Every structure is written in structure tokens, then in C-alpha cells.
Amino acid sequence: MTAATTALDMRRSETAVTASPLVYRLAGLAFATVLPALFWVAVAASLGNAAGFQLGASALILTGTTIALFLGSVCAPIVLKA
């Protein structure tokens, strides 16, 4: 192996790493929206259970979806800006 081919391989690996920042941004957006939504759904279910009534699955799904959509609409311009 020559130094030229090693340098070429290194440039290709650097390009592969830096070529997909959008993937990392989308992953960050998913974490920023889904994890807080799951947390607050768990809190709502726990508080409802502690108060003596059980929230329905459809109510919890609707709550989680609403939270995730709201956070996505707020966080997407911030996270995905170029």
C-alpha cells in the first residue's frame, strides 16, 4: 500500500463521516420530541393512577402525539437549520 492510497482512503472515510449531518440532526430531533413526550405520558399515567383513575390508552396516545408534534414544530427549525 502506498501513501497515496492511504491518503485517499482517509479522505473517503472523512467524507463518509461528514456527508450525513442531516442524519444526526434528524436523530437529535427525534430524541428532542419523542423522549419528552414519553416522559410526560408516563407522568400523566402515574398521576392518574395515583389519583385513583386510569387514563385510557387513546387519551395517552393523543397526549403523547400532541406533545411530540408541538415539540417537533418548535425544535425542527432550531435543530435542522443549516
N, C-alpha and C positions, 0 to 999 in steps of 0.2 A: 504494500500500500504506500502510495506516495503522499507527500504533504499536501499536494493539490487536491487529491480526492478526499483526504481527511478534512480539509478546509471546506470543501463543497458539501460533505456530509454534515458538517457542523452548521453551515448556513441553512441547509434544508431543515434540520431539526429546530433551529431558531425560528424559521418561518412557520413551521408547524405549530410551535407553541404560541406565537404571536398572531397567527392567522385567524384565530377564533375567539376574539374577546367578546363577541356577541353571545357565545355560549355561556361564558362566565357571567355576563350581565343578566342573561335570562335566568340562570340558576340563582343568582342573587335576588332577582325579582320574585322568583318562586318562593325562596326562603322568607323574603320580607312580607309576603302576602299569606302564604299557607300556614306557616308556623304560628303567627299571632292569631289567625282565625281559629286554628285548632285549640290553642290555649284558651281563648275566650269562650269557645263552645264547651270545653271541659269545665271552665269556671261556672258557666250558666247551668250546666247539668248538675254540678256539685251543689251549687246554691239552691237549685230547685229541689234536689233530693234532701238537702238539709232542712229545707222549709216544709217538707212533708208532701210534696207533689212531684210527679215525674213529668218532665217535658217530653213531648212526642218527638220521634225521630225526624219527622218532617219539619218541625219547628227548629230543631238543632241544625239540620241541613240548611234550611233557609237562612238562619242566623250566620252560620259559617260562610255560606256563599256570599251573603251581603257584605260581611266584613272583608272577605278576600277581594271582592270586586271593588269595594271602596279603597282599600289599601293599594290595589293594583292601579287604580286610576290616579292616586296621589303619588305613588312611588315610581311608576313607569317613566314619567318624564325626567325624574331625578336620576334613576338608575341607568336608563338607556340613552341618556344624552351623549352626543358624540364629542 
